[in-house]
Amino acid sequence: MITKEATTAAPAAERAAPAPPRPAKKEGPAWDQIPRWQIYLPLGIYLVFTLIPFYWILLFSLRPAGSTSLVPWPMTFDHFEKVWTERNFGTYFGNSVLVGVATLVMTTVVALAGGYALARFDFRIKRGFMLALLCSQFVPGALLLVPLFEIFAELQMINSLGSVIIAETVFQLPLSMILISNFIKNVPYSLEEAAWVDGCGRMRAFRIVVLPLLRPGLIAVGSFAFVHSWNHFLFALMFLNNQDKQTIPVGLNSLMSADSVDLGALAAGGIIAAVPVVIVFAFIQKWLITGFSAGAVKG
């Protein structure tokens, strides 16, 4: 006969029995426990392979013509003077600055308006329009040369910097619009609603509340548009025939001929083309990283 005490004692004993120990998790070594050489050695190797091409181009631009020394000594700036004056790089540089700045402004303004519409309004063809923007990124710029050339020829814009500016802006708009729409989605809609309650219209609320918060995103989109237009070669080559209208990439191509290549002048021209971009990125890198990281996350 089983007593009441026995029936109540059995579950109590089961509850009191200790659980079997769980196997300890094998955790990987923490970052602060990894030997420093395992971090610095791969980074050092990568840095060497990255800096060697830059040192090589600097070496050819600073050492005298005909020299085979691995150190730019005695140092000379004859190659820079040659490309700037004799090869008309001063004009190329000014044209590239004009194209880059104009493309930056036009791309940012138009993408800001389109990105706000995509982020804040719902309309019937919104998904189809976004899909078209994404699909346009798979179209290479070379396929646009013939139709754009026909359009600019009808508008009598061939051999004009305006044709290159418009082509670069159109080419940059889809990605810029998508990025800015994501930036705007990260701004709470309640901030605009609070501004409306305080008496602001939509445009004033956007200018006072939303636009200051978009500074990292606008810098990221604008810098991307500037660098792409600065380095783009095809549009300037096809739409600009006059030498006084050409840009730096076309000028660098003119330094190479079928018979010979002036390596010193070509290296000096490459340095002239790279220095402005490096300076711009050195000043805006903080906002650039913040802007791209914010635009990569949907709000």
Disulfide bonds with the S-S distance in Angstrom:
none
